[in-house]
């Protein structure tokens, strides 16, 4: 996601990772009580806060202002931090099978469906060593602007299931 995508009140990263900016000062040594108080004082009440295995903090928010404040955070309870959107939790993939849509350009599909959370699309499918154009369109959808219920309404036509970012599609 680019910074301009964060400007919309409906399109913001809901899942963020807070990590220590300096390796010698880790977040894993912070008490959960200190961490909770620091986040409440600096940001507000967040939807979810979880400590990850390596000591980083996974934060979920449902407010664009909190997301923006978190992205600007440089220090938490005396520890220098850097905050970034989670790489996969803020997006998903969906599939549309339609000859009409597949005949459109990638740019046109993204532009027409951008208001519904589509950020990128792929029409070509690998067939061995070559790529060929098919009637299957794979959409990258931003969760923050398109709710789970909205995924089926991106296009009025047959839609396939959504795939997690880490899925390999053939």
N, C-alpha and C positions, 0 to 999 in steps of 0.2 A: 504494500500500500504506500502510495506517495503521500506527502504532506497535504496536498490539495484535496485528497480523498478524505482526510480527517476533518476538513472544515465543515462539512455538512452535519447537521444535528442528528441525522439518521444513519450516517455512514462513518462509524468510528470503530477502532479496535476495542472489543469487549474484553478480550483476554490479553493480559500483559505479563511480561517477565521482568522482575526486578532482580538485578544481580549486582554484586559488589564491583565497583569500578577498579579497585586495587586488590590484587590477590592476597596481600597480607592482612587485610581487614575483611573478614567474611561475615555474611549475614547469618550463617549457621550458629554463631556463638551468641546471637541475640535471643533473649528470653521471648517466648511467644506473647507474654504480657506487655513487654516493652515494645515489641513489634506492633501489636494491636493498638496500643495507645499512640504510638508515633504515626501510624497510618490514619487513625481517627482524627488526630490533631491536625495533620498536614493536608488530608484529602477529605475525609468524611466517612460515612458508613458505606463500606464496600459490600458487594453481593457475596463474594467469596475470597478467602485468602488461604493459600496452602503453601507449606514449605516443601520444596522438591528435594530429591535425594542429595543433590550436590550443594544444597544450601540456598539456592535461588528461591525466589518467592513468585508463585503464580497467583495473579490477582484477576478476578472477574468483576466487571462493573457494568451497570446498565444505564449509566448516565454519561453523555458526551463530555460534560464539563469535568467529571472525575477522570475520564480517560485522558483528556488534554492536560489536566494538572499532573497526573501520574507521568505522562511522557516528558514533562518539564522538570520532574523531580531529579535533584542532583545529590541529595543527602537524606538519609533516613536513620534516625536515632544515632547521629554522629558518624555514620558510615557512609563514605562517598558511594553513590550508586549510579547505575545507568539503567534506563527502562526502555524496553522495546516491545512491539506487538509480538504475540506468540506466532511462530511461523505457520502453524497449521490449524489451530483452533478457531481462527477468525474466518476461515473459508472452507468451501466444500466444492464438489464437482457434481454437475448434473448432466443428463443426457437427453437430447431431443432427437428423435428419428423422423425426419421429414425431408422429402426431396425439395419442397418449396424453400425451406430455410437453408438447406445445404447448398442451394444454388446461389445464395447471397454471399457477398464478400465477408471476410472476418470482421473488417472494420464496420460494415453496416450492421452486422448482428450485434456487436458490442455496443455500438452507438444506440441502437433501437432498444436494447434491453438494459442499458446502464442504469436507468432509474429503478430497476428492479434488482440491482445488486450484481449484475454480470460485469466482471472485470476483464475477462479474456475468454477466447474460444479457440477450439481446434476442430478442423473439419477433416484433415488428412489422417489416415490410419496406416500404420506400418504394415506392409505385406512382405515379409522377408527383408530384403535389402532395399526395397523401394517403398515409396509412399504413394497412396492413391486417394483420390477424393471419393467419399462415400456419402450416404444420406444420414450418417450419424454425426451429430454436432455435440462436442463435449464443452460444457460451459464451466468456467470458474466463477463461483458465486460467493460474494462477501456476505457472511452471516449477519453482520451488524446492520445491513440495510435491507436484507430480505429474511424475514422470519421463516422458521421451519414450515409453517402452514402456507407460505407464499411460494415455495419452490415449485409446486405443481402449476402455478398460474403465470409463470414467466412467459409461456407461449401457449396459446389455445390450440392444443393438439396433443398427440400421444407423447408422453414423457417417460423416460426410464428412471431407474433409481439414482440417488445421489451416491457418490463414492468419496471416501475420506481422501484427503490430500496425499496420503502415503500410498494409496492404492495404485497398482500398475494396471493400465488399461491397454488392451490389445485390439 
